[in-house]
Amino acid sequence: MIDICDLAVGQSRQLYGLTIASERPGHHMRESWHPLGPIGLITAFNFPVAPWAWNAALALVCGNSLLWKPSEKTPLCALACQALLERAMADFGDDAPADLSQVIIGEREAGEVLTDDPRVPLISATGSTRMGREVAPRVAARFGRSILELGGNNAMILAPSADLDMAVRGILFSAVGTAGQRCTTLRRLIVHESVRDEVVERIKKAYANVTIGDPMQGNLVGPLIDAQAFDQMQSVLEKARQQGAKVFGGERQLAETYPHGYYVSPAIVEVAEQDELVRHETFAPILYVLSYRDFDQALALNNDVPQGLSSCIFTTDVREAEAFVSDQGSDCGIANVNIGPSGAEIGGAFGGEKETGGGRESGSDVWKSYMRRQTNTVNYSRELPLAQGIKFD
């Protein structure tokens, strides 16, 4: 939140338009950027503050107001953010418009009302691809705009030339952080067959040493959001076993200490191929491991899922690295080299879901999404070109 506020304050002085040469004498053209109006925000439970802050900070400096429908599982986070914003606005006295930001507490129906309202020109929604499939056509039906930051099913290609020590650290943090409940969580490890056995063994040792428990006490792996998430994870692991996959981990932990909390060991699932189970994203700490022989095969596996948020490659081969980030490489919105897929810096555009057309949040020039472009033509001559040759009485 602090980072995006810093960036947005700077960008508020850089909402540039172009000056465009005109073919007509005595004229010039320019483009202007104007506020859209009320911006509708729908956020998910797993990141109840950050996506709101990314959108809100840019929307506000662009001159818009906010209508925020948070996840029904995290209303207190939304109210806390609203309180912070109101405290900041109070410093400006009467200069801060009334009702600049409003929080809408409710279930799914509240989100549907916000999505369908023609007075809300832009809906920025964070959540599952299922949710995105419902939001996008409803907004499009009224010719509204949408920014969708959805699922990832993110992959890492681990090349034989990679620094394995660095790669294992990247895998551990990316795959198990926030108990796998991150849109940029590492879910598929595509590792070269020559180093697969060594890498899998090292990951298992690292998994066995991770601390599981209350994150506020310094533990790396916190709880799943609820019993439904736990049951879904166990169902997926059981299907994997039935299909012949090797499953390591995934058991419930700390049930006696936290009978109403669902802590689990992160799971490793070794599969022979990328089947429908792997191609479906499960919001839990499950890491699928696949092998590859040549780079083209690995790249095809990376791209062969409907989701497309983040991706990465670990390699010291400059040709592989450059190919991965080229137009013929990863088809994801984020493509990293020698760093995991989890998380993103504020300065770059975040998002780019390939399945839905998506949109972008946070830095770069995505402020344009929160504004409307207008072209201005100015005649500073003494004549009207279209009237030349016409005599007026």
Secondary structure, DSSP 8 states (H G I E B T S, - for coil): -HHHHHHHHHHTT-----EE--SSTTEEEEEEEEE--EEEEE--SSSSSHHHHHHHHHHHHTT-EEEEE--TT-HHHHHHHHHHHHHHHHTTGGGS-TTSEEE---SHHHHHHHHH-TT--EEEEES-HHHHHHHHHHHHHTT-EEEEE----EEEEE-TTS-HHHHHHHHHHHHHGGGG-STT-EEEEEEETTTHHHHHHHHHHHHHT--BS-GGGT-SB--BSSHHHHHHHHHHHHHHHHTT-EEE---EE-TTT-TT-BEE--EEEE-SS--HHHHS--SSSEEEEEEESSHHHHHHHHH-SS--SEEEEE-S-HHHHHHHTSTTS--SSEEEESS-SS---TTSEEE--TTT---EEESTTGGGGGEEEEEEEEE-SSS-GGGTT----
